[in-house]
Amino acid sequence: MLSENLLNGKLVRLGALNPETTANHWAKWRMNSEFSRLLDTEPATIPSGKATQDWMEKHLEDWLAFEFEIRTVDGDQVIGSTGLEGNIKFHADAFVGIGIGEPEYWSKGYGTEAMRLILAYAFLEINLHRVSLDVFEYNPRAIRAYEKAGFTHEGRERGRLLREGRRWDLLFMGILREDWLKTYQPI
Ligand SMILES: CC(C)(COP(=O)(O)OP(=O)(O)OC[C@H]1O[C@@H](n2cnc3c(N)ncnc32)[C@H](O)[C@@H]1OP(=O)(O)O)[C@@H](O)C(=O)NCCC(=O)NCCS
């Protein structure tokens, strides 16, 4: 029997990413340097809504990418986004990115549920074999959320990042279809 609720969870649902509107949320979230430093190795910058929109449009055009807004079920608020991109066409392999930009929603289970939804989409809808991600050593909340969603630690680049005089590792995590299937339960 097919899963009926591929894009809908109890806390969040995956909605269409619309460069015109989603970009303004990203421009706002990027004003929080804590958020930017959790996502990017590059120096935290504050791109305008227009620059973000242009980037999103180009990104969606150039890449075979599946990108979604993360919306709360209660109140339908846009709180973040998630997406899959990479060697989808030839290797059934994708990189997953996720960011909840509204800090009041951190550590309340929203991110883990959003990750569970995008993994269900990855494995049930676009038939991927593997999903990968990387995460900074100084982001234990994300690491824990990914472990809860079923990711395995696969390696690290030691001392890859320099932040405020200290070096930090870049961690690699992944999940294979067969591992995911063993634990999958519809939300
Ligand atoms: C990473 C992110 C998606 C996780 O989503 P979330 O909704 O905050 O996470 P969840 O509440 O589902 O799970 C977080 C877990 O980490 C734990 N946690 C929180 N802070 C922690 C800390 N400092 N040390 C260890 N564990 C921590 C929480 O207790 C929870 O685990 P538990 O359920 O076992 O108690 C979200 O926090 C986010 O987008 N943050 C900003 C951007 C970012 O970091 N993106 C990821 C880049 S790789």
The ligand as an SDF file (V2000), in Angstrom:
LIG
                    3D

 48 50  0  0  0  0  0  0  0  0999 V2000
   19.5960   21.3770   12.7450 C   0  0  0  0  0  0  0  0  0  0  0  0
   18.0860   21.5030   12.8580 C   0  0  0  0  0  0  0  0  0  0  0  0
   17.4320   21.1920   11.5020 C   0  0  0  0  0  0  0  0  0  0  0  0
   17.5920   20.4550   13.8860 C   0  0  0  0  0  0  0  0  0  0  0  0
   16.2200   20.6200   14.0380 O   0  0  0  0  0  0  0  0  0  0  0  0
   15.5820   20.7980   15.5110 P   0  0  0  0  0  0  0  0  0  0  0  0
   14.1320   20.8600   15.3450 O   0  0  0  0  0  0  0  0  0  0  0  0
   16.2560   21.9410   16.1840 O   0  0  0  0  0  0  0  0  0  0  0  0
   16.0830   19.4480   16.2130 O   0  0  0  0  0  0  0  0  0  0  0  0
   15.2120   18.4050   17.0440 P   0  0  0  0  0  0  0  0  0  0  0  0
   14.4800   19.0970   18.1370 O   0  0  0  0  0  0  0  0  0  0  0  0
   14.4160   17.5830   16.1150 O   0  0  0  0  0  0  0  0  0  0  0  0
   16.3750   17.4990   17.6520 O   0  0  0  0  0  0  0  0  0  0  0  0
   17.4510   18.1180   18.3090 C   0  0  0  0  0  0  0  0  0  0  0  0
   18.0790   17.1580   19.2930 C   0  0  0  0  0  0  0  0  0  0  0  0
   19.3290   17.6870   19.7190 O   0  0  0  0  0  0  0  0  0  0  0  0
   19.3200   17.8420   21.1090 C   0  0  0  0  0  0  0  0  0  0  0  0
   20.1330   18.9980   21.4200 N   0  0  0  0  0  0  0  0  0  0  0  0
   19.8100   20.3090   21.3500 C   0  0  0  0  0  0  0  0  0  0  0  0
   20.8570   21.0660   21.6850 N   0  0  0  0  0  0  0  0  0  0  0  0
   21.8650   20.2010   21.9630 C   0  0  0  0  0  0  0  0  0  0  0  0
   23.2070   20.3730   22.3890 C   0  0  0  0  0  0  0  0  0  0  0  0
   23.7250   21.5850   22.5840 N   0  0  0  0  0  0  0  0  0  0  0  0
   23.9600   19.2720   22.5780 N   0  0  0  0  0  0  0  0  0  0  0  0
   23.4520   18.0350   22.3580 C   0  0  0  0  0  0  0  0  0  0  0  0
   22.1770   17.8020   21.9740 N   0  0  0  0  0  0  0  0  0  0  0  0
   21.4040   18.8930   21.7730 C   0  0  0  0  0  0  0  0  0  0  0  0
   17.8710   17.9900   21.4880 C   0  0  0  0  0  0  0  0  0  0  0  0
   17.6580   17.7070   22.8510 O   0  0  0  0  0  0  0  0  0  0  0  0
   17.2540   16.9550   20.5450 C   0  0  0  0  0  0  0  0  0  0  0  0
   17.5340   15.6500   20.9630 O   0  0  0  0  0  0  0  0  0  0  0  0
   16.4880   14.7590   21.8290 P   0  0  0  0  0  0  0  0  0  0  0  0
   15.1980   14.7330   21.0720 O   0  0  0  0  0  0  0  0  0  0  0  0
   17.1520   13.4220   21.9350 O   0  0  0  0  0  0  0  0  0  0  0  0
   16.3360   15.4350   23.1520 O   0  0  0  0  0  0  0  0  0  0  0  0
   17.6840   22.9430   13.3400 C   0  0  0  0  0  0  0  0  0  0  0  0
   18.0910   23.1190   14.6760 O   0  0  0  0  0  0  0  0  0  0  0  0
   18.2840   24.0390   12.4780 C   0  0  0  0  0  0  0  0  0  0  0  0
   17.9130   24.1940   11.3400 O   0  0  0  0  0  0  0  0  0  0  0  0
   19.2240   24.8040   13.0630 N   0  0  0  0  0  0  0  0  0  0  0  0
   19.8030   25.9770   12.3920 C   0  0  0  0  0  0  0  0  0  0  0  0
   20.5280   25.6800   11.0780 C   0  0  0  0  0  0  0  0  0  0  0  0
   21.3100   24.3850   11.1190 C   0  0  0  0  0  0  0  0  0  0  0  0
   21.9890   24.0500   12.0650 O   0  0  0  0  0  0  0  0  0  0  0  0
   21.1920   23.6300   10.0120 N   0  0  0  0  0  0  0  0  0  0  0  0
   21.8740   22.3660    9.8450 C   0  0  0  0  0  0  0  0  0  0  0  0
   23.1730   22.5510    9.1780 C   0  0  0  0  0  0  0  0  0  0  0  0
   24.0340   21.0050    8.9470 S   0  0  0  0  0  0  0  0  0  0  0  0
  1  2  1  0
  2  3  1  0
  2  4  1  0
  2 36  1  0
  4  5  1  0
  5  6  1  0
  6  7  2  0
  6  8  1  0
  6  9  1  0
  9 10  1  0
 10 11  2  0
 10 12  1  0
 10 13  1  0
 13 14  1  0
 14 15  1  0
 15 16  1  0
 15 30  1  0
 16 17  1  0
 17 18  1  0
 17 28  1  0
 18 19  1  0
 18 27  1  0
 19 20  2  0
 20 21  1  0
 21 22  1  0
 21 27  2  0
 22 23  1  0
 22 24  2  0
 24 25  1  0
 25 26  2  0
 26 27  1  0
 28 29  1  0
 28 30  1  0
 30 31  1  0
 31 32  1  0
 32 33  2  0
 32 34  1  0
 32 35  1  0
 36 37  1  0
 36 38  1  0
 38 39  2  0
 38 40  1  0
 40 41  1  0
 41 42  1  0
 42 43  1  0
 43 44  2  0
 43 45  1  0
 45 46  1  0
 46 47  1  0
 47 48  1  0
M  END
$$$$
